[in-house]
Amino acid sequence: MSRLRIKQGPAATRVLGVGSTQPERVVTNDDLSQVMETDDQWIRDRVGIIERRFADKDELLVDMAVVAGSRALEDAGVQPSEVDTVIVPNCTMPSPIPNAAAQVADRIGVKGAGAFDINAACAGFCYGLGVASDLIRSGSAGKVLVIGAEKLTDVVDPTDRANAIIFADGAGAMVVGPSDEPGIGPVAWGSAGDLVDAIYMRDHRYIYQEGQSVFRWATTQIAPIALRALELAGVEPSDVDVLIPHQANLRIVEAIAKRLRAKGARDDLVVADDIKYSGNTSSASIPMALDHMRKAGTVSSGDVILMVGFGAGLSYAGQVIICP
Amino acid sequence: MLAGGAKPGKREREPTVADKEEILAGLAEIVEEVAGVAQDDVSLEKSFVDDLDIDSLSMVEIAVQAEDKFGVKIPDDELANLKTVGDAVNYVSANAK
């Protein structure tokens, strides 16, 4: 019997570039109060959102993924032809067949790419980044494009004020490649399938959440996952410059930051609050927040960034990266 | 701390007035920290929602902190029944270890 050859990739990887896109249409809290019983202050108090972006009917998840992915490549200075794998974490494709990744890769110009979607809901981006990094380290891939993209307005009942005020549309992407110095730490991931009923699609049509139980889980169980990601990367809480939790709800983001500060994270830790102007965009929220923060100058190249995603499944994943 | 006349190890004792005052004070500290309500306003007859203007997510934060402080479990379905501060004090005193 012949012995199979295996490949060995580079020891380390890093994020080479970041990009994102949002639909043009801005929806304010006042806009929502025209169509449902709510108001600006109520929304700000509950979820911390000031405005969000909704895609038009003909602007699809894959369209947003193509734009975000192309921008990340441009930011990285990487040609599409240098990429061999495209991963599109998402949970809102209009139907399960076909996937998003193959068509997105083709439209970006990554011909014949290994292409697949990952559904770990709002944890999806951190799952995808972990997979991308390890594909490169194993020698299976050279450079990987990871694009979180969502059109959540397709799965939200526009009259359901619990969810319609939260969810929004958009895409965010990162290019991952080999590196001399480690720029992506090991992923800390897992799931809590016993809590499957906390977030699901009611009648296979509209998203439903057990608000209180999701809030309790996210505010108590996610900080320990973030700390595990730090431990895996050999980084002390006090060494973290930037925290980017999935932008689920500003109160969850603040609760996670508070718990990390109690474990030694600095008072001047920069905490992503992109949800204020972007809403909750599920698997797009983390790369989109990083892109916006880099452009605003609140994050600098070389910063130590702790990212953690969490959502339906329930699923969670986090890792440390060095800002490109 | 045992109330006078209780038989340790036999059956759960009845909570005393002093125990409940202690729980109320501890709960008031939590409510102030989570929701910014002055501790003096947190009295037994007050409704969390109608009088103290505390929303459902803040109730979860209060429950999580109360669990740590008093060593009780307050599941979400029980939490829904705790309408007033007095309900919460009674629940904690009946379920604390």
Interface residues (C-beta under 8 A of the other chain):
Chain A: D45 R46 E210 G211 Q212 S213 F215 R216 T219 T220 N249 R251 A255
Chain B: D55 S56 L57 M59 V60 E61 A63 V64 D76 L79
